[in-house]
Amino acid sequence: MNFGSIFLSEALGTGVLVLLGIGVVANVLLTKSKGLDGGWLLINVGWGFAVLAGVYVAYKTGGHLNPAVTIGILFSGADEF
């Protein structure tokens, strides 16, 4: 596995996590959305789904969802990948 595919996988996983997580908070807080006043449970379930989707996208690298951790493991010479 080369450095480019590892970094792309981690960046996409992190992007999906942030996009879905912030999206669910925006859905609950914005006044003209259908999820207005959805409450903390909707936010928690949405963030849980965001983590699940992010890990699924970044499965090639172990799903760390942190490119810095993945790059550090890669440069340390560990045989995790």
Stockholm file with secondary structure:
# STOCKHOLM 1.0

chainA/1-81         MNFGSIFLSEALGTGVLVLLGIGVVANVLLTKSKGLDGGWLLINVGWGFAVLAGVYVAYKTGGHLNPAVTIGILFSGADEF
#=GR chainA/1-81 SS CCHHHHHHHHHHHHHHHHHHHHHHHHHHHCTTSTTTTCCHHHHHHHHHHHHHHHHHHTGGGTSCCCHHHHHHHHHHTCCCC
#=GC SS_cons        CCHHHHHHHHHHHHHHHHHHHHHHHHHHHCTTSTTTTCCHHHHHHHHHHHHHHHHHHTGGGTSCCCHHHHHHHHHHTCCCC
//
